[in-house]
Amino acid sequence: MIVDLDEKDLKNGVLGLVVALVEIIKETLRLQAVKRMEAGSLTPAEVERLGEALMDLESAIEKIKLETGVSESVKAVREGLDRVVEDVVGTLVDPARWEAPQAVGDHVPV
């Protein structure tokens, strides 16, 4: 079986995945920064530096998406990851789903 891959599509897909992961890491860093601010463990200077660094990272991500045209790829990756997370969380929150019989071909949450 021969698989015909378009090099541009492959590059966009991989770059879209990488940018999506960087966005997720940025969001995690932002949430941690907010928690540390609320806990009072950051000085005003640290809060300022952290805010500037996160804004710079956001600008860089947007610039990369604009210059490479991977916005749709990033969106698709994020939506796919969101569905996986929703399935996992839904299964953990609703133990009845653990025992629900699965028909052949049904999606089995991980």
Secondary structure, DSSP 8 states (H G I E B T S, - for coil): ------HHHHHHHHHHHHHHHHHHHHHHHHHHHHHHHHHT-S-HHHHHHHHHHHHHHHHHHHHHHHHHT-HHHHHHHHHHHHHHHHHHHHHHH-THHHH----TT-----
